[in-house]
Amino acid sequence: MRAPDTNLATMVAAAQRGDRRALADLVSTHLPLIRNVVGRAVDNSADVDDIVQDTMVRAVRELPALRSPGSFPTWLTSIAVRQVGTYRTREESRIGRTTVLEDAVDRPDLGADPEGAGVLRAELSAQRREVARAGRWLDPDDRILLSLWWQEVAGTMSRAEIAATLGLTVAHTGVRIQRMREQLDAARTVIAALGAGACPELAGSTAGWDGRPDRVWRKRLTRHVRSCPVCAPAAQRHVPVERLLGSLPALAVPPALAESVLAAAAAGAAPVAVSGAVATGIKPPW
């Protein structure tokens, strides 16, 4: 785990005493992390900023009760995880989902050689979209875990911080991440095999499936793909998921979101809808 940040602890303590400048610095410093945690875990990108804002304002309201100033990042991230869980519970029946990852995978790399790297970029973009679709097959807790692990790959969280966020030991967190990755890789193989259309048996086994990912179909199709000599090779071309996630740029914080969160934090006011999606059913506790 990273060494305790004495400057952070001092900033948190000052914010708890009512120092508005310290509070503003605290919020602006950690806003990018929370936007990436939420943005990588929530399908509907239109709701992301409102969940982020609700998370930050809740944290500001509850900050005086934080006993260990140095634990602020994991404490804040745990609030975000709870908010994502609440949101997802209320959105389980939503259809026509859009994954934030898919919104980001085709951003142009202006510094790349268009001729020398074009084929590779196209392949990586296709595999990122595949990972995005595979993420939908994960159980809700694993989708949140994927988002947190993504931050570890990006270097913005440590494994110990993920464990603290989830209230688990580092060892248990490692086991859960490994299991999540196995499920993600299995789903990637299923998606690749379905896309290849080379296996009549796989096509026949999807009869009656409406195309929406769920646990039952994930297990059924994974069993087939793992034992099928036609489908199994679909995974051979896969780039390791760490490389795919690590090569994506962090989600930027929209200026409107930063301004709104800082204003709400300074005023101690309830959040105002950023994208018009506050009517997600998530209600502030005050």
C-alpha positions as CSV (number, residue, x, y, z in Angstrom):
1,M,0.0,0.0,0.0
2,R,1.2,3.5,-0.7
3,A,2.7,5.3,2.3
4,P,0.3,7.6,4.2
5,D,0.1,11.0,2.6
6,T,0.6,13.5,5.4
7,N,-0.4,16.4,3.2
8,L,-3.7,14.6,2.4
9,A,-4.4,14.0,6.1
10,T,-3.6,17.6,6.9
11,M,-6.0,18.8,4.0
12,V,-8.8,16.5,5.3
13,A,-8.4,17.7,8.8
14,A,-8.5,21.3,7.7
15,A,-11.6,20.6,5.6
16,Q,-13.2,19.0,8.7
17,R,-12.5,22.1,10.6
18,G,-14.4,24.2,8.1
19,D,-11.5,25.4,5.8
20,R,-13.3,26.0,2.5
21,R,-10.2,26.2,0.5
22,A,-9.0,22.8,1.8
23,L,-12.4,21.4,1.1
24,A,-12.3,22.7,-2.5
25,D,-8.8,21.3,-3.0
26,L,-9.9,17.9,-1.6
27,V,-12.9,17.7,-3.9
28,S,-11.1,18.8,-7.0
29,T,-8.2,16.5,-6.4
30,H,-10.3,13.3,-6.0
31,L,-13.1,14.1,-8.5
32,P,-11.2,12.5,-11.4
33,L,-10.8,9.2,-9.5
34,I,-14.5,9.1,-8.6
35,R,-15.6,9.9,-12.2
36,N,-13.4,7.1,-13.5
37,V,-14.6,4.6,-10.9
38,V,-18.3,5.4,-11.6
39,G,-17.8,6.0,-15.4
40,R,-16.2,2.5,-15.8
41,A,-19.0,0.8,-13.8
42,V,-22.2,2.4,-15.1
43,D,-23.7,1.5,-18.5
44,N,-25.7,4.7,-19.0
45,S,-23.2,7.4,-19.6
46,A,-26.0,10.0,-19.2
47,D,-26.3,9.2,-15.5
48,V,-22.6,9.0,-14.6
49,D,-22.1,12.7,-13.8
50,D,-25.2,12.8,-11.5
51,I,-24.0,9.7,-9.6
52,V,-20.5,11.3,-9.3
53,Q,-22.0,14.5,-8.0
54,D,-24.3,12.8,-5.6
55,T,-21.3,10.8,-4.3
56,M,-19.1,13.9,-3.8
57,V,-21.8,15.9,-2.0
58,R,-22.6,12.9,0.3
59,A,-18.9,12.7,1.1
60,V,-18.8,16.4,1.9
61,R,-21.8,16.1,4.2
62,E,-20.4,13.1,6.0
63,L,-16.8,14.3,6.1
64,P,-16.9,15.6,9.8
65,A,-17.6,12.0,10.9
66,L,-14.5,10.6,9.2
67,R,-12.2,9.5,12.0
68,S,-9.1,8.7,10.0
69,P,-8.2,11.6,7.7
70,G,-5.6,9.5,5.9
71,S,-8.3,7.0,4.8
72,F,-10.2,9.6,2.8
73,P,-9.6,8.1,-0.7
74,T,-10.8,4.6,0.2
75,W,-13.6,6.1,2.3
76,L,-14.7,8.2,-0.7
77,T,-14.4,5.4,-3.2
78,S,-16.5,3.1,-0.9
79,I,-19.3,5.8,-1.1
80,A,-19.0,5.7,-4.9
81,V,-19.3,1.9,-4.9
82,R,-22.5,2.1,-2.8
83,Q,-24.0,4.7,-5.0
84,V,-23.2,2.6,-8.1
85,G,-24.8,-0.4,-6.4
86,T,-27.9,1.6,-5.6
87,Y,-28.2,2.9,-9.1
88,R,-27.7,-0.5,-10.7
89,T,-30.4,-2.0,-8.5
90,R,-32.9,0.5,-9.7
91,E,-31.8,0.1,-13.3
92,E,-31.8,-3.7,-13.7
93,S,-34.7,-3.7,-16.1
94,R,-33.3,-1.0,-18.4
95,I,-32.8,-2.1,-22.0
96,G,-30.8,-0.6,-24.8
97,R,-27.8,-0.1,-22.7
98,T,-24.7,1.9,-23.7
99,T,-21.3,1.1,-22.2
100,V,-19.0,4.0,-21.4
101,L,-16.0,1.9,-22.5
102,E,-17.5,1.6,-26.0
103,D,-17.9,5.4,-26.1
104,A,-14.2,5.8,-25.5
105,V,-12.5,3.0,-27.5
106,D,-12.4,4.8,-30.9
107,R,-10.9,8.1,-29.8
108,P,-8.2,8.9,-32.4
109,D,-4.6,8.8,-31.4
110,L,-3.3,11.9,-33.0
111,G,0.3,11.1,-32.3
112,A,0.3,7.7,-33.9
113,D,1.6,6.7,-37.3
114,P,-1.6,6.2,-39.4
115,E,0.0,3.7,-41.8
116,G,2.3,1.7,-39.5
117,A,-0.2,1.3,-36.7
118,G,-3.5,1.4,-38.4
119,V,-4.1,-2.3,-38.5
120,L,-3.0,-2.7,-34.9
121,R,-5.3,0.2,-33.8
122,A,-8.2,-1.3,-35.6
123,E,-7.7,-4.7,-33.9
124,L,-7.2,-3.2,-30.5
125,S,-10.4,-1.1,-30.9
126,A,-12.3,-4.2,-31.8
127,Q,-11.0,-6.0,-28.8
128,R,-11.8,-3.1,-26.5
129,R,-15.4,-3.2,-27.8
130,E,-15.3,-6.9,-27.1
131,V,-14.2,-6.3,-23.5
132,A,-17.0,-3.7,-23.1
133,R,-19.6,-6.2,-24.2
134,A,-18.0,-8.9,-22.0
135,G,-18.2,-6.6,-19.0
136,R,-22.0,-6.7,-19.3
137,W,-21.9,-10.4,-18.6
138,L,-20.4,-10.0,-15.2
139,D,-22.4,-10.1,-12.1
140,P,-23.0,-6.6,-10.5
141,D,-20.4,-7.0,-7.8
142,D,-17.9,-8.1,-10.4
143,R,-18.6,-5.1,-12.6
144,I,-17.8,-2.8,-9.7
145,L,-14.7,-4.8,-9.0
146,L,-13.7,-4.5,-12.7
147,S,-14.0,-0.7,-12.4
148,L,-11.8,-0.7,-9.3
149,W,-9.2,-3.0,-10.8
150,W,-9.2,-0.8,-13.9
151,Q,-7.9,2.0,-11.6
152,E,-5.2,-0.3,-10.3
153,V,-4.1,-1.0,-13.9
154,A,-4.1,2.8,-14.6
155,G,-2.0,3.4,-11.5
156,T,-4.6,5.5,-9.6
157,M,-5.4,2.9,-6.9
158,S,-3.3,0.2,-5.2
159,R,-4.5,-3.3,-4.5
160,A,-4.5,-2.5,-0.8
161,E,-6.7,0.5,-1.5
162,I,-9.2,-1.6,-3.5
163,A,-9.3,-4.1,-0.6
164,A,-10.0,-1.2,1.9
165,T,-12.7,0.2,-0.3
166,L,-14.5,-3.2,-0.4
167,G,-13.8,-4.0,3.2
168,L,-11.8,-7.1,2.3
169,T,-8.3,-8.4,2.9
170,V,-5.7,-7.9,0.2
171,A,-5.5,-11.7,-0.3
172,H,-9.3,-12.1,-0.6
173,T,-9.4,-9.1,-3.0
174,G,-6.7,-10.8,-5.2
175,V,-8.8,-14.0,-5.3
176,R,-11.9,-12.0,-6.3
177,I,-10.1,-10.1,-9.0
178,Q,-8.7,-13.4,-10.4
179,R,-12.1,-14.9,-10.5
180,M,-13.6,-11.8,-12.1
181,R,-10.9,-11.8,-14.8
182,E,-11.6,-15.5,-15.5
183,Q,-15.3,-14.6,-16.0
184,L,-14.4,-11.7,-18.2
185,D,-12.0,-13.7,-20.4
186,A,-14.6,-16.4,-20.7
187,A,-17.2,-13.9,-21.8
188,R,-14.7,-12.4,-24.3
189,T,-14.3,-15.9,-25.8
190,V,-18.1,-16.4,-26.0
191,I,-18.5,-13.0,-27.8
192,A,-15.7,-13.7,-30.2
193,A,-17.0,-17.2,-31.0
194,L,-20.5,-15.8,-31.5
195,G,-19.1,-13.1,-33.8
196,A,-17.1,-15.6,-35.8
197,G,-20.2,-17.6,-36.6
198,A,-18.1,-20.7,-37.3
199,C,-19.8,-23.2,-35.0
200,P,-23.3,-24.5,-35.9
201,E,-23.6,-26.1,-32.5
202,L,-23.1,-22.8,-30.7
203,A,-25.6,-21.1,-33.0
204,G,-28.1,-23.9,-32.2
205,S,-27.5,-23.6,-28.4
206,T,-28.5,-20.0,-28.5
207,A,-32.1,-20.8,-29.6
208,G,-34.5,-19.0,-27.4
209,W,-31.9,-16.5,-26.2
210,D,-33.0,-12.8,-26.6
211,G,-29.4,-11.6,-26.9
212,R,-29.3,-10.0,-23.5
213,P,-26.5,-11.1,-21.2
214,D,-27.3,-12.8,-18.0
215,R,-25.8,-15.3,-15.6
216,V,-27.7,-18.4,-16.8
217,W,-26.7,-17.8,-20.5
218,R,-23.2,-16.9,-19.5
219,K,-22.7,-20.2,-17.8
220,R,-24.4,-22.2,-20.6
221,L,-22.4,-20.6,-23.4
222,T,-19.2,-20.7,-21.5
223,R,-19.5,-24.4,-20.9
224,H,-19.9,-24.9,-24.7
225,V,-17.1,-22.7,-25.8
226,R,-14.6,-24.1,-23.3
227,S,-15.2,-27.7,-24.6
228,C,-15.6,-26.9,-28.3
229,P,-12.6,-27.3,-30.6
230,V,-14.2,-24.9,-33.1
231,C,-15.0,-22.1,-30.6
232,A,-12.0,-22.3,-28.2
233,P,-9.4,-20.9,-30.7
234,A,-11.4,-17.6,-30.7
235,A,-9.5,-16.7,-27.6
236,Q,-6.0,-17.2,-29.1
237,R,-5.9,-13.7,-30.7
238,H,-6.9,-12.0,-27.5
239,V,-4.7,-9.2,-26.2
240,P,-4.4,-9.4,-22.4
241,V,-7.1,-7.3,-20.8
242,E,-4.6,-5.3,-18.8
243,R,-3.0,-4.0,-22.0
244,L,-6.4,-3.0,-23.4
245,L,-7.6,-1.2,-20.3
246,G,-4.2,0.4,-19.6
247,S,-4.0,1.9,-23.1
248,L,-7.3,3.8,-22.7
249,P,-7.1,7.4,-21.6
250,A,-8.7,8.3,-18.3
251,L,-12.2,9.8,-18.4
252,A,-12.0,13.6,-18.3
253,V,-14.1,15.5,-15.8
254,P,-16.5,17.8,-17.7
255,P,-16.0,21.5,-16.6
256,A,-19.7,21.7,-15.8
257,L,-19.5,18.8,-13.4
258,A,-16.4,20.2,-11.6
259,E,-18.1,23.6,-11.2
260,S,-21.4,22.1,-10.0
261,V,-19.7,19.8,-7.5
262,L,-17.5,22.5,-6.1
263,A,-20.4,24.9,-5.8
264,A,-22.5,22.4,-4.1
265,A,-19.7,21.5,-1.7
266,A,-19.0,25.1,-0.9
267,A,-22.7,25.9,-0.3
268,G,-23.5,22.7,1.5
269,A,-26.5,22.4,-1.0
270,A,-28.2,19.4,-2.3
271,P,-27.0,18.3,-5.8
272,V,-28.5,19.8,-8.9
273,A,-28.9,17.6,-12.0
274,V,-25.9,17.9,-14.4
275,S,-27.3,15.8,-17.2
276,G,-30.9,15.8,-16.3
277,A,-30.7,12.3,-15.0
278,V,-31.0,12.9,-11.3
279,A,-34.3,11.2,-11.5
280,T,-32.5,7.8,-11.3
281,G,-34.1,7.2,-7.9
282,I,-31.0,7.9,-5.9
283,K,-32.0,10.3,-3.2
284,P,-29.6,12.3,-0.9
285,P,-29.8,11.3,2.8
286,W,-30.6,14.8,4.0
